[in-house]
Amino acid sequence: MKILLVTGSYPPDICGVAEYTEQLAETLQRAGAEVVVFSGRKWSLANAVVLNRDIMSVGADILHMQYPATGYGRHLGPQLLSLLQPYVTTIHECSQTHILRRLSLYPFTLRAPRIIFTNEYEREYSRRFVPWIKSRTTVIPIGNGIPLGPDSVATIPNVVTNFGLIRPQKGLEDVIQMARLCKQRANQLSVRIVGTVLPGHESYYDRLRDEAGDLSVEWVVGLNGTQLSCALAETEVAYLPFPDGASERRSSLVAMLANKAAIITTHGRHTPSDMKEAVQFAGSPVEAVELAEAMFNNRERLEAKRSTATEYATRFSWDSIAAKHIAIYERLIGRI
């Protein structure tokens, strides 16, 4: 089976879809598929005919497009490609996009033999938006895109970790407020922010650092590979205050679950009902601090929460995700 994965971004690009596509490609290859990644192109409408020619020259059994991705920019070439050939299409985000972005998704719904969503909320939202796709949709969650650190890594007590891209709308102001509350309460807890500064948001990062200047905040920025894996493996408690609530499409949440962290996060309309068993919800930084204090002061409670997180994280195994993709591909090419 030969699979062509089309994506606007691919490592070293900084993009969650890039990391997702890399992991999917590698796991599909380990499962025995031949995978070609098609990226790093000019995605304009004017270039779509050339892109289509290059794609068809690969001779793949399955064409699979990942959308959106930062590398596509605002170009509509991917939409035209989806009309020229039938692509399995993974829609990574719909409900939280601008109305023009949602309208731009229409072409993907016309010829795609299978449309994959990464969580149930996005599928149901999209079904209301484009009801004719109902019989062609599947939910396959994103997997942990960061290799697990070695078991020999020692955890760091009394440190609450935040992990993710450093840019607005990630709840980082609440993380800084948690550090401020820890100082006021003299509870001996500190905050560590592990992440990458998204290009174009350097001034935002500088402002946050200024605000946290007199607080116990450690900035661990720009890690990758083994260093990043170890930093996450050191985490006992994580605080991930997503403005729109936790969901299975949050790659940083998935990574922290896989690394056995006891997670404090926010509830929102995207949050699946069964996630409440794996995480703890805080409606404010004050509540988050209280939950962190309770866990660090009760080792048994902390370990129980970490164990629950680990169990929940099994659904994000890349081997399981790849197997679900292969089942779709095989049905589409008539091999079963």
C-alpha positions in Angstrom: 0.0 0.0 0.0 1.4 3.4 -1.1 0.1 6.4 0.7 0.7 10.1 -0.1 0.3 12.5 2.8 -0.3 16.0 1.7 0.4 18.7 4.3 1.1 22.4 4.3 3.6 22.0 7.1 6.2 19.4 8.0 9.1 19.5 10.5 11.2 21.5 11.0 8.1 23.8 10.6 6.6 24.7 13.9 3.0 23.5 13.6 1.0 20.9 15.4 -0.2 19.5 12.1 3.4 19.1 11.0 4.3 17.1 14.1 1.1 15.0 13.7 1.8 14.2 10.1 5.4 13.2 10.9 4.3 10.8 13.6 1.6 9.4 11.4 4.0 8.8 8.5 6.6 7.1 10.7 4.0 4.8 12.3 2.4 3.9 9.0 5.8 3.0 7.7 6.6 0.8 10.7 3.2 -1.0 10.0 4.4 -1.9 6.5 3.0 0.9 4.4 5.0 2.9 1.9 4.5 6.6 2.7 5.4 9.7 0.7 5.0 13.1 2.3 4.1 16.0 0.0 4.9 19.3 1.5 7.1 22.5 1.2 5.2 23.7 -1.9 3.6 26.9 -3.2 -0.1 26.3 -2.5 -1.7 29.0 -4.6 -4.6 28.4 -7.0 -2.3 29.2 -9.9 0.0 26.4 -8.9 -2.7 23.8 -8.3 -2.4 22.2 -11.7 1.4 21.7 -11.3 0.8 20.4 -7.7 -1.8 17.9 -9.1 0.6 16.7 -11.7 3.3 16.1 -9.2 1.0 14.3 -6.8 -0.4 12.0 -9.5 3.1 11.2 -10.6 3.8 9.5 -7.3 1.3 6.7 -8.2 -0.1 6.4 -4.6 -3.0 4.1 -3.8 -4.3 6.6 -1.3 -4.2 10.4 -1.3 -4.6 11.8 2.2 -4.6 15.6 2.9 -4.1 17.2 6.3 -5.9 20.5 6.7 -5.5 23.3 7.9 -1.7 23.8 8.5 0.2 27.0 8.8 2.2 26.3 5.7 -0.8 26.6 3.5 -1.3 30.2 4.5 -4.4 31.7 3.0 -3.9 30.0 -0.3 -6.8 28.0 -1.9 -4.7 25.5 -3.8 -5.5 22.6 -1.4 -9.2 23.3 -2.0 -8.8 23.0 -5.8 -6.7 19.9 -5.4 -9.5 18.3 -3.4 -11.8 18.9 -6.3 -9.4 17.5 -8.9 -8.9 14.1 -7.1 -10.6 12.3 -4.2 -8.6 12.7 -1.0 -9.1 11.2 2.4 -9.1 14.4 4.4 -8.3 15.0 8.0 -9.9 18.3 9.2 -7.9 19.3 12.3 -10.0 22.3 13.2 -13.3 23.8 12.1 -15.3 25.2 15.0 -12.7 27.6 16.3 -11.8 29.1 12.9 -12.9 32.3 11.3 -16.1 32.1 9.2 -14.0 32.5 6.0 -11.9 29.5 7.0 -15.0 27.5 7.7 -16.4 28.4 4.3 -13.1 27.3 2.7 -13.7 23.8 4.0 -16.6 23.2 1.7 -14.6 21.9 -1.2 -13.1 19.2 1.0 -16.5 17.8 1.7 -17.5 17.2 -2.0 -15.2 14.4 -3.2 -13.5 13.0 0.0 -14.4 9.3 0.4 -13.6 9.6 4.1 -13.3 12.7 6.3 -11.4 12.2 9.6 -11.9 14.5 12.7 -9.7 14.4 15.7 -12.5 14.6 18.3 -16.3 14.1 18.4 -17.1 17.7 19.1 -15.5 18.8 15.8 -17.3 16.0 13.9 -20.7 16.9 15.3 -20.1 20.6 14.7 -19.1 20.0 11.1 -22.0 17.7 10.5 -24.3 20.6 11.3 -22.3 22.8 9.0 -22.2 20.3 6.1 -24.8 17.6 6.8 -24.1 15.6 3.6 -20.8 14.3 5.1 -22.5 12.3 7.9 -22.0 8.8 6.4 -18.3 9.6 5.5 -16.9 10.7 8.8 -14.6 9.0 11.3 -13.1 10.2 14.6 -9.4 9.3 15.2 -7.7 11.2 18.0 -4.4 12.8 17.7 -1.5 11.0 19.3 1.4 12.1 21.5 3.8 13.7 19.2 6.7 13.7 21.7 8.7 10.6 22.5 8.5 9.6 26.1 11.5 10.3 28.3 13.3 7.3 29.8 12.0 5.8 33.0 15.2 6.8 34.8 14.2 10.5 34.7 13.4 11.7 38.2 10.3 13.8 38.7 10.5 17.3 40.2 8.4 17.9 43.3 6.6 21.2 44.1 6.9 22.4 40.5 3.8 23.0 38.3 4.6 22.8 34.6 2.9 24.4 31.7 3.7 23.2 28.2 2.8 24.4 24.7 3.4 27.1 22.2 4.1 30.5 23.6 1.6 32.8 22.0 -1.7 34.6 22.9 -4.9 32.6 23.6 -3.0 29.8 25.4 -3.9 30.8 28.9 -0.4 31.8 29.9 -1.7 34.8 31.8 -3.4 32.4 34.1 -0.1 30.5 34.6 1.7 33.7 35.5 -1.2 34.5 37.9 -0.7 31.0 39.5 2.9 31.9 40.2 1.8 35.2 41.7 -0.6 33.4 44.0 2.0 30.9 45.0 4.2 33.8 46.1 1.4 35.4 48.1 0.5 32.1 49.8 4.2 31.2 50.5 3.3 27.6 49.7 6.8 26.7 48.3 5.5 25.9 44.9 7.0 27.2 41.7 6.0 27.4 38.1 7.9 26.1 35.0 6.9 27.1 31.5 8.2 24.7 28.8 7.5 25.8 25.3 8.4 27.3 22.0 7.9 30.9 21.0 5.8 31.0 17.9 7.4 33.3 15.3 5.8 36.7 15.3 5.1 36.6 19.0 8.5 37.4 20.5 7.2 40.7 22.0 4.4 38.8 23.7 7.0 36.4 25.2 9.1 39.4 26.4 6.0 41.0 28.0 5.2 37.8 29.9 8.8 37.5 31.1 8.6 41.1 32.4 5.4 40.4 34.2 6.9 37.3 35.9 10.2 39.0 36.7 9.8 38.9 40.5 8.0 35.5 40.6 9.3 32.0 40.9 8.9 31.1 37.2 11.4 29.1 35.2 11.3 29.5 31.4 12.4 26.5 29.5 12.2 27.5 25.9 13.2 26.0 22.6 13.8 22.4 23.7 13.3 19.5 21.3 14.2 15.9 21.0 15.5 14.1 24.1 15.8 17.3 26.1 12.1 18.0 25.6 11.1 14.4 26.4 13.0 14.6 29.7 11.5 17.9 30.7 8.0 16.5 30.3 8.9 13.3 32.0 10.1 15.3 35.0 6.6 16.7 35.5 4.3 15.6 38.4 1.7 18.3 38.1 0.8 20.3 35.0 -1.5 23.4 34.7 -3.0 23.8 31.2 -5.6 26.5 31.3 -7.0 26.5 27.8 -9.3 29.5 27.2 -11.9 27.3 25.4 -11.4 24.2 27.6 -9.5 21.0 27.4 -10.1 18.6 24.5 -8.5 15.6 22.8 -7.3 17.9 20.0 -4.9 19.6 22.4 -1.5 18.1 21.6 0.1 19.6 24.7 -2.6 17.9 26.9 -2.1 14.6 25.1 1.7 14.8 25.7 1.3 15.6 29.4 -1.2 12.7 29.8 1.2 10.3 28.1 4.0 11.5 30.5 1.9 10.6 33.6 1.3 14.1 34.7 -1.5 14.9 37.1 -3.3 17.6 35.0 -5.2 20.7 36.1 -7.0 22.3 33.3 -10.2 24.1 32.2 -13.6 22.7 31.2 -15.3 23.9 28.0 -17.8 22.9 25.4 -15.2 20.8 23.6 -14.3 18.8 26.7 -15.4 15.1 26.3 -17.5 13.8 29.2 -15.1 10.9 30.1 -12.1 13.2 30.4 -13.3 14.3 33.9 -11.9 11.0 35.2 -8.4 11.7 33.9 -7.9 15.4 34.8 -9.0 18.0 37.4 -10.9 21.1 36.3 -10.2 24.6 37.8 -12.3 27.6 36.9 -9.6 30.1 38.0 -5.9 30.2 38.9 -7.0 30.3 42.6 -8.7 26.9 42.2 -5.7 25.6 40.3 -3.3 26.6 43.1 -5.6 24.9 45.7 -5.6 21.7 43.6 -1.9 21.7 43.2 -1.3 22.3 46.9 -3.7 19.4 47.7 -1.8 17.0 45.5 1.7 17.9 46.5 0.6 17.6 50.2 -0.9 14.2 49.6 1.4 11.8 47.8 -1.3 9.1 47.5 -3.7 11.5 45.8 -1.0 12.7 43.5 0.0 9.2 42.4 -3.7 8.2 41.9 -4.2 11.1 39.5 -1.0 10.3 37.6 -2.1 6.7 37.3 -5.5 7.7 35.9 -3.9 10.0 33.4 -1.6 7.2 32.2 -4.6 4.9 31.7 -6.6 7.5 29.7 -3.5 8.2 27.5 -3.6 4.7 26.0 -6.2 5.8 23.5 -3.6 8.1 22.0 -1.2 5.3 21.1 0.3 5.9 17.6 0.1 2.2 16.8 -3.6 2.3 17.5 -4.0 5.5 15.4 -2.1 4.0 12.5 -4.1 0.8 12.6 -7.3 2.8 12.3 -6.0 4.7 9.3 -4.9 1.5 7.6 -8.3 0.0 8.1 -9.8 3.0 6.3 -7.3 2.9 3.5 -7.8 -0.8 2.9 -11.6 -0.5 2.8 -11.2 2.3 0.2 -8.9 0.3 -2.1 -11.0 -2.8 -1.8 -8.5 -5.0 0.0 -11.0 -6.3 2.6 
